[in-house]
Every structure is written in C-alpha cells, then in structure tokens.
Amino acid sequence: QVHLVESGGGLVQAGGSLRLSCLGAGKSFSRGAVGWFHQAPGKQRELVASMGSAGATNYADSVKGRFTISGVNADNTVYLQMNNLQPAATGIFYCTFRILCSMYAYWGQGTQVPVSS
C-alpha cells in the first residue's frame, strides 16, 4: 500500500509563490512516476506536472516556466515549486503516484491553495 501526504498549501496573493510537498510511504518514488494534479472549483482534475523514475519532467502548458517539480530524495519527498501564482490556480492540489506503466492509482488527500487577486 502506498500512502501520500501533501503539505504546503495555503492562502497566497496573486504573483506569490508556494512550495508543495508530497511525502510518500510504502514504496520508493524512484520505482515509478509522481504527478501533481490541480482541481479548480467545479472542474475536473488536471495534470500540471509529473516526474518519471529517471527524473524526466513534464508540465502542462499553463504552468511551464512557473512551476517546477523536483525531489525523489532519500526522504521520498517530491516538491512542486509554484511561482507567479494566479487566481486560476485556486483549488486543490493532489499528489499522485503510479508504478512504471500503470495508471495513477495512489492519491493524497490534497492541499488547498486559494489565490487572492
């Protein structure tokens, strides 16, 4: 069983920054891929950033140049650095993990990020 816990969310003003953390237990993140999803109020979850087992990263066009995913260290923690946050980023950010070629099957409880204009 894989258990994920996100932290680092909170109220931020437009243009500000936050760093989210995802702590994983039960399996090393290096055995698969980690993703960060964003769910705006009333909308579906969307993948904004991911990191594969070899360290390759991918970003949604809407966050390129502003968000950075990093980590998979000895503490089995992945980070999402978010800069120049805009009100559209308001919502819940979820950490998720998948093993190699499977689908994302493990999810954290999410962390709230309200961005004020």
N, C-alpha and C positions, 0 to 999 in steps of 0.2 A: 504494500500500500504506500502511496506517495501522498505526503501532506505538505501543502504550500501555505505560507502565511505572508501576506503583503503588509507593508507598513510605509509610512512616509507621506500619506495623503493629508490634505488639509486645505483650508481657505487660502487663496493666493490672489493677488491683484493681477489684472491683465499686464503682460510684459514680464511678470515674475517667473521664478524658477522653483522647481521641486525635484527631489530625488526620491523615487520609489524604490523599495527593496522587496525582494521575494526570497524568503528563506525556505529551502526545500529539505524535507526529511523523508527517508525511506529509499531513495535512490539518488545516485550522483547525477547532477545535471549534465555532466560530461558524457553520459550514456544516451543522451537524446537531444531534444531541442526545447528551448524555452521561449515562450511568447508572452507579449503583453497585449491584451485586448482592452479597448475602450468602449464603454456603453453609455451613450448620451441618453438623457431622459426621453423615454418613449421610443427609443430606437434600438436596433439590434446591435449586438457586439461586433466590433470590427477589429481586426488585427492591425496594430500600429507598429509593432517591432518584434523581431524574432532573432534568436541566435542559435545556430546549429552546434552540434557536438564538436566540430572542428573550429568553431569560432566565427564562422561566416555570419554576417548580419544582413537583415533586410528590413526596410522601412516602408510604411505607407507614404505615398507622395505628399500627403498633407502634413507630415511631420519631418520629412527629410531636411536636414540642416539644423533642426531644432531639438530633436530627441536623439539620445544615444543609449543603446543597450550595451551593458558590459557585465563582467563578473565571471561566474563559474570558478570561484576560487576554492581554497581549502575549506571555507565555511559553507560551501554550497549555497551561495547567495548570488542572485542576479539583480542588477540595478537598472533603473530607467531614469536617466537624467533628462528632465524636461525643461527647456529654456523658452523664453518668449511665449509663455502660455497665453492663450486667447480664450475668451468666453466659450467658444465652441468646444473646448476641451473639458468643460464641465461635465461631470458624470462619474462613473465608477470605473476604475482601472483594475483589471484582473490579470493575475499571473497564471500561466498555464504551462503544462509540460507534456511532451509526448516522447515515446520511446522510438527512436530511429524512424522507420517509415510508417508508423501508425498515426492515427489521428490524435489531436489534443484530447486527452482523456482525464487529466488531472487539473483541478482548478482550485485556486484560493478563494477566500471569501470576498475578496475585493476591497479596495480602499477608495474612499470618496475624495474627489477633487473638485471643489467649487471654485470657479474662477470669476471674480467680480470685475465688472467693466468700469 
